[in-house]
Structures are given as C-alpha cells and as structure tokens.
Amino acid sequence: YAAWCIQFGVRGDTIAGVDGGDWVLHKELTFKLFRRILWRAPKKKSVGSGGFSPALLIAAGRAAQYQFYQGLMADVQRALDGDSAAISSDWRRVLYALLEKKAPNDMRRVLEHREIALMPQELKLFMKMIRETTYNRVASRICDSQVGWAAGYGCPDAGIAVQSIIQVARRTETPLWILYLDLATFFPKVQRMVGTVGEELQGLPTDVLKLTLLIWGGYRG
C-alpha cells in the first residue's frame, strides 16, 4: 500500500491554519469547536474504558467543560512535546461487547452475535475535532479513481467501474494492476505507519500525523 501511494499518489500541499499560516494545534482546536462537537455527541452512547460520558460533561456546565478542555489540550500538547505517557492508557483500550441478534441466529454461538467496539468518549470528541479541522478539508483531494474512499460512492459503483476497466484491459491486452482493500479488515490490522504514507500525501499537518501515531500506535519519535 505504501509503495502504491508513493508511486501513484498525488501529493497535496500541507493544509494551512485558520490564519493562513501553519496549522497549529491550539489555534485550530479551540474551546468553541470543542463545545460544538460536545453538543453534537450522541447522548445515550455506552462509555469506553475510562467511563467518561459527554452527557455528564454537558450537565456539569460551561466552567467544568472549560477545565476539561484545558486538561485535554494540555495532555495532548505534552505528548507532542515528547511525553508519550501523557496520552491516557484508556485511549489505547477498546472494549468489545457482543449484542444479541434476532432469529434465526443462535445466541449460544459467539460468532452469531454482533460485536460493537466501545471507544473512550473523550477520545471520540478529540478525534472529531481533528477530523473537522483536517481530514474533512483534504477529502476533496482524493481523486475520482479512488471510488472506494470518496464520499457518495458505494461498493456497486466501484465494482462496475473496475469491471469495465478489466474488460477493456483484456480486449486491448494491456497490463493491469488493481489494489483492493477490504476496509473491514484493513484498518484494524494495518500497521499505522503504512496508513500515514497516504495521509501525508494528502497534506495532513505533521502534528496531526504524529498525534494519530501516538494514539493508535506506531510512533517511533
């Protein structure tokens, strides 16, 4: 995947910050943005390993929200400055729950349950702030040929496009290479450093790439 990105990927300029200069963490991830994301958060979702609930923080009021935001940003900045231990160990723990499915599934068999992953809710809030200020801004840079990655495309659309390409290549006796990724198995198993290659090509800021590696693993300093 890394080799494919390097060979065929189109490099985009690193996205700028709100002031037109460099993307700087504390300028982009503001308290105003934090509160907007907090109020958008689903109110009745199960909590992760740390037990944090967005609903409780909303009920606690603005002063408590600001203190929480300040602590969150301070920990993240310490991690960026070299103290990787500042990232909560809870952020690296994902709890899995098995939900019962209706008949004809046999609930005596584990494989016939539906599994859900319970991530820490404060991590979700933070990553949604990152997504809004960076990932959403580079989504339009993904070329049309990457139909499986772009919004508005479904699997049938990609399948029809690939089928047509294969048929043309066969008739013209043209060499063809296709990279197919099963996202359901790709993201949980891929080495995080590999995914970073594609993200870097799209122009994500260095601090965002570093934070992602610090949180999900793979950062070597």
Secondary structure as GFF3:
##gff-version 3
##sequence-region A 1 221
A	DSSP	alpha_helix	2	8	.	.	.	ID=ss1
A	DSSP	alpha_helix	25	28	.	.	.	ID=ss2
A	DSSP	alpha_helix	31	40	.	.	.	ID=ss3
A	DSSP	alpha_helix	54	60	.	.	.	ID=ss4
A	DSSP	alpha_helix	62	80	.	.	.	ID=ss5
A	DSSP	three_ten_helix	84	86	.	.	.	ID=ss6
A	DSSP	three_ten_helix	89	92	.	.	.	ID=ss7
A	DSSP	beta_strand	95	99	.	.	.	ID=ss8
A	DSSP	three_ten_helix	110	112	.	.	.	ID=ss9
A	DSSP	beta_strand	114	118	.	.	.	ID=ss10
A	DSSP	alpha_helix	121	130	.	.	.	ID=ss11
A	DSSP	pi_helix	131	135	.	.	.	ID=ss12
A	DSSP	alpha_helix	136	138	.	.	.	ID=ss13
A	DSSP	three_ten_helix	139	141	.	.	.	ID=ss14
A	DSSP	alpha_helix	155	172	.	.	.	ID=ss15
A	DSSP	alpha_helix	183	189	.	.	.	ID=ss16
A	DSSP	alpha_helix	192	201	.	.	.	ID=ss17
A	DSSP	alpha_helix	206	216	.	.	.	ID=ss18
###
